[in-house]
Amino acid sequence: MSPALQRTPAATEAMYLMMQWAFEAGYRRYEWKCNAANIPSRRAAQRLGMNYEGVFRQAAIVKGRNCDTAWFAAIDSEWPALKEAVKAWLASSNFDVNGRQNERLSDLTRLVRPNSDPLL
């Protein structure tokens, strides 16, 4: 995502809509994979309620160097609780007049993701 969109309600809503589509279409898993060295991406995955599933070592070669891939996922049985958490965060009542959040998304999704990334 563009830096201008990152960490915004619009970015969260976009991810929410993609997850909603996937689960309503019958998919059982929604995965998030990123370069293991990309800490902001790993934080975003957890903030959105994805469970940490581990690191695939030497999963790819990028620019001539080994690249590890961190995996996160939400599964269909987690979706109802995750959906409610994200909807609650996106609600206009969660933001003050200056657009600052009252409650953090990571606090709302914490109970849905029992497997936290040990690096974060």
N, C-alpha and C positions, 0 to 999 in steps of 0.2 A: 504494500500500500504506500501511497505517497506520504511523505513526512507530514504534509498538511492535514491528512486524514487520520493518521495514527493517533491512538489514545483519545478519540473523540466519540461522542454518542453515535454519530453517523457510522463510524467504523464498527462499533459494537452492534449496531442495528443490522448492518450488512452481514456480519458473521452470523447473527441470530437468524436472519432470514434464510441464509444458506443452510444452516443446521435444520431449521424448521422444514425447509423443502426436502432435505435428505431423509429425515425421519418420517415425514408424512408420505413420502414416496415409497416407504418400506425398507429403506436401508437400515442396517443394524448397527453400523459404526460410522462415526464422523472423525476423521483423522486429521491431525496437524503434525506436519513434519518440518523441521527446520535444521539449519546448520547448528550443531551443538554449541558452537562458539557464539551464536547470536543470542545473547542473554535477553535483550528486549523482546525478541520473538518468543522465547521460552516463558517469559513473564506474561506475555499476552495470552498465550495458550492456557496458562493456569488461571489467569484472571477471568477468562471466558468459561471456566469450569471443566477444562480438559484434564483428564488424569494422566499423570506421567507414566509412561510405559517403558522407558529406558533409552539407551543410546546404542545405536548400531555403529560399531567402530569400523572405520575405513569403509564406509558405505559408498563413497564416491571419490573420484579424483577431480578436484576443481583447481584450475590454473596450475596443474602439475603437482598439487599437494593432496595428501590424504584429507578427507573431510568426513567427520563423524556426523551422524544424523540423530537428533533427539526426536522421539516419538511421543505424541500425546493423543488421546482419543476420548470421545464421549460415546456411550453405547445407548441403545434404545431404551433400556430400563432406567437410565439416568435422565433421559430427556424430559419427562414431565416435571421433575424438580428443577432441573436446569432451566427449562423454559420459563417457569414461574420466577426464578431468581433474576433472569435477564429482563423479563417484562417489568418486574418491580424496579430494577435499576433504571430502565429506560423511561419510566413514568415521569411526567413533568413534575410531579410532587417531590421527586428525588433531587431536584435541582433548585438552587436559590435564584433570585432575580438576576444574578451575575453569571448564571450558568454553571456554578460550582456544585458538584455532587454533595449530597448530604450523607449518603451511605455508599461505601466503596463496593464495586462489583465483586472484587475478590472476597469480601466478607460475606456477600450473599451466596457465592458459589462454593465457599469453603467446605460445606457439609456434603456437597455433591461429589467432590473429588477427594477420596480418601488417600490417593497416592500423589503426594506432592513431590516436586522436583527437588532433590537434595541439594542442588547448587544454589537454589534461590532462598 
